[in-house]
Amino acid sequence: MTALTDCSVYASLERVTSALPRTADAVVVGGGTVGAWCAWFLREAGLADVVLLERGTLGSGASSRAAGMVRAQGGTEVAVRLGLFSRDFYASQPERLGLDSGFVAQGYFMPCFSEREVTEARDRIAMQQALGLDVRWVGSDELDDLNPAMGRGLTLGGSYAPGDGYVDPPRNVLAYTAALVTSGVRLRERTSFEGLLRSGDRVTGVLTSAGEIATDRVVLTGGPTLAAVGRAAGARIPAGGARHQVVVTGPHPDLAPDRLPMVFDVASGIYWRPEEGGVLWGMSNPDERPGEATEFDWAYYASMRRRMAMLVPSTAGLGLRKAWAATIDFTPDHLPILGPLITADGPVTGVTVAAAGGHGMMWGPGVARVAADLAVADATDVVDVSDLGLDRFDEHGRSRLAPDPIALPFPETVGPETAGLEPAGPGTATAQTASPETAG
Ligand SMILES: Cc1cc2nc3c(=O)[nH]c(=O)nc-3n(C[C@H](O)[C@H](O)[C@H](O)COP(=O)(O)OP(=O)(O)OC[C@H]3O[C@@H](n4cnc5c(N)ncnc54)[C@H](O)[C@@H]3O)c2cc1C
């Protein structure tokens, strides 16, 4: 019934190929983690007839290609609340759904390398603790003791959240596929959203590549191609895509999971977690121009590998088991977008936009739940959304909010390349090449 590969999950289910419904209580665009969990939350909220439109196949965007890092140690109140919601959701899946996203509470460090970082970390910890996160400051010796795979004496200490962890992204696609089918969401794969049907400022339906569906509720997602979804809906959504790279080393006894808590080195944009007896680590190039990832950048990997070998010495001589580049979604302020669609004529009643801004594993279920709440009740108790709508951006896509201080080094502008980024077909968003090194 379902075939699972390293980077994509393709589902072939009877409901997926069923005839296009003529009406729906809600239509969700995009079968990534945000759209899929949103459709499931809409069913949970009591909507009888929810349709999910996916241009390719479920998980064929960023969601199956992620590293899976799940961190509630966010840099803003919104980030912490979305992270906590999502972490709790993942932890509840075995009991609630039977099939889970593979969440492991591995514990997560954010080390500091300068006095400025120490001050910022201490302020952040106070903010996070006030919101109920189990997080604390650890001094450099304790950090080294709890993190034996990391080089000793490198840091001034850091923050540590024992409940942060990781999911297995392909398994998350499998989990939401199963949840969608068992909850009765009507799935339409290989069906593109092509526009909105409106009566004045109110939505009355959607136009798809297979015909029209009448509805008064629409949720728009699209990950790295959300801007193109917005254009189809007649709006400018300042969201983009950029190359992001992940590698998995060969195994090494020093990298056993009980020796390898997760770490995010914010200064270099490197993060890591255990995987298959080795380490999975990811990197974003701050000088990367927005656009679709078409190939792995081995030169950038080589430069970051030196820093990784300094941070985790046993990676120095290790070959790679896997390496991939894929297009990651971002927003100019690296914060989520959650609010009504706004066109040149003003907001469109009944249409909600949802984007995780490159944090869809750590925030995805929270973003999905907020979008479902807004679609059903125009209100949510998960986070304060008053600053998260499209009205925070000017006509150039610049946000009036300061960027999330704890994010990958994403671009802060949506360039013309991104504005033209079209939704990719299944598999085309990933550049996966054989490593020139000896496989580990
Ligand atoms: C290499 C990599 C590593 C990452 N690591 C992490 C991590 O460790 N932690 C973390 O929190 N986040 C991580 N991310 C980011 C995370 O994967 C994304 O934020 C998340 O997957 C976005 O989910 P989404 O549902 O919004 O988008 P997507 O998963 O991209 O889904 C959007 C879907 O919309 C569909 N679509 C587009 N246009 C249309 C249309 N017109 N009609 C119908 N369907 C359409 C697409 O085909 C796609 O399936 C990573 C991303 C990458 C690429």
PDBQT file of the ligand as one rigid body, heavy atoms in Angstrom, charges set to zero:
ROOT
HETATM    1  C1  LIG A 501      17.032  19.678   4.211  1.00  0.00    +0.000 C 
HETATM    2  C2  LIG A 501      16.013  20.238   5.163  1.00  0.00    +0.000 A 
HETATM    3  C3  LIG A 501      16.182  20.052   6.536  1.00  0.00    +0.000 A 
HETATM    4  C4  LIG A 501      15.231  20.568   7.421  1.00  0.00    +0.000 A 
HETATM    5  N1  LIG A 501      15.383  20.314   8.754  1.00  0.00    +0.000 NA
HETATM    6  C5  LIG A 501      14.463  20.775   9.625  1.00  0.00    +0.000 A 
HETATM    7  C6  LIG A 501      14.590  20.497  11.014  1.00  0.00    +0.000 A 
HETATM    8  O1  LIG A 501      15.504  19.801  11.440  1.00  0.00    +0.000 OA
HETATM    9  N2  LIG A 501      13.659  21.008  11.864  1.00  0.00    +0.000 N 
HETATM   10  C7  LIG A 501      12.622  21.784  11.398  1.00  0.00    +0.000 A 
HETATM   11  O2  LIG A 501      11.821  22.240  12.213  1.00  0.00    +0.000 OA
HETATM   12  N3  LIG A 501      12.454  22.037  10.094  1.00  0.00    +0.000 NA
HETATM   13  C8  LIG A 501      13.359  21.556   9.208  1.00  0.00    +0.000 A 
HETATM   14  N4  LIG A 501      13.208  21.810   7.874  1.00  0.00    +0.000 N 
HETATM   15  C9  LIG A 501      12.082  22.656   7.439  1.00  0.00    +0.000 C 
HETATM   16  C10 LIG A 501      10.810  21.831   7.332  1.00  0.00    +0.000 C 
HETATM   17  O3  LIG A 501      11.060  20.681   6.578  1.00  0.00    +0.000 OA
HETATM   18  C11 LIG A 501       9.734  22.681   6.674  1.00  0.00    +0.000 C 
HETATM   19  O4  LIG A 501       9.552  23.876   7.419  1.00  0.00    +0.000 OA
HETATM   20  C12 LIG A 501       8.403  21.961   6.589  1.00  0.00    +0.000 C 
HETATM   21  O5  LIG A 501       8.556  20.711   5.992  1.00  0.00    +0.000 OA
HETATM   22  C13 LIG A 501       7.409  22.815   5.797  1.00  0.00    +0.000 C 
HETATM   23  O6  LIG A 501       6.209  22.093   5.722  1.00  0.00    +0.000 OA
HETATM   24  P1  LIG A 501       5.083  22.565   4.726  1.00  0.00    +0.000 P 
HETATM   25  O7  LIG A 501       3.974  21.610   4.868  1.00  0.00    +0.000 OA
HETATM   26  O8  LIG A 501       4.815  24.017   4.951  1.00  0.00    +0.000 OA
HETATM   27  O9  LIG A 501       5.775  22.494   3.291  1.00  0.00    +0.000 OA
HETATM   28  P2  LIG A 501       6.085  21.241   2.331  1.00  0.00    +0.000 P 
HETATM   29  O10 LIG A 501       6.473  20.035   3.075  1.00  0.00    +0.000 OA
HETATM   30  O11 LIG A 501       7.040  21.732   1.295  1.00  0.00    +0.000 OA
HETATM   31  O12 LIG A 501       4.681  20.935   1.695  1.00  0.00    +0.000 OA
HETATM   32  C14 LIG A 501       4.062  21.827   0.800  1.00  0.00    +0.000 C 
HETATM   33  C15 LIG A 501       3.304  20.986  -0.183  1.00  0.00    +0.000 C 
HETATM   34  O13 LIG A 501       2.480  21.833  -0.997  1.00  0.00    +0.000 OA
HETATM   35  C16 LIG A 501       2.420  21.257  -2.267  1.00  0.00    +0.000 C 
HETATM   36  N5  LIG A 501       1.990  22.285  -3.213  1.00  0.00    +0.000 N 
HETATM   37  C17 LIG A 501       2.677  23.341  -3.671  1.00  0.00    +0.000 A 
HETATM   38  N6  LIG A 501       1.932  24.054  -4.531  1.00  0.00    +0.000 NA
HETATM   39  C18 LIG A 501       0.743  23.429  -4.629  1.00  0.00    +0.000 A 
HETATM   40  C19 LIG A 501      -0.446  23.675  -5.371  1.00  0.00    +0.000 A 
HETATM   41  N7  LIG A 501      -0.553  24.728  -6.203  1.00  0.00    +0.000 N 
HETATM   42  N8  LIG A 501      -1.491  22.818  -5.248  1.00  0.00    +0.000 NA
HETATM   43  C20 LIG A 501      -1.397  21.743  -4.408  1.00  0.00    +0.000 A 
HETATM   44  N9  LIG A 501      -0.284  21.459  -3.692  1.00  0.00    +0.000 NA
HETATM   45  C21 LIG A 501       0.764  22.300  -3.793  1.00  0.00    +0.000 A 
HETATM   46  C22 LIG A 501       3.837  20.762  -2.514  1.00  0.00    +0.000 C 
HETATM   47  O14 LIG A 501       3.890  19.780  -3.533  1.00  0.00    +0.000 OA
HETATM   48  C23 LIG A 501       4.207  20.217  -1.132  1.00  0.00    +0.000 C 
HETATM   49  O15 LIG A 501       3.961  18.829  -1.005  1.00  0.00    +0.000 OA
HETATM   50  C24 LIG A 501      14.103  21.292   6.949  1.00  0.00    +0.000 A 
HETATM   51  C25 LIG A 501      13.938  21.455   5.559  1.00  0.00    +0.000 A 
HETATM   52  C26 LIG A 501      14.870  20.939   4.675  1.00  0.00    +0.000 A 
HETATM   53  C27 LIG A 501      14.661  21.118   3.203  1.00  0.00    +0.000 C 
ENDROOT
TORSDOF 0
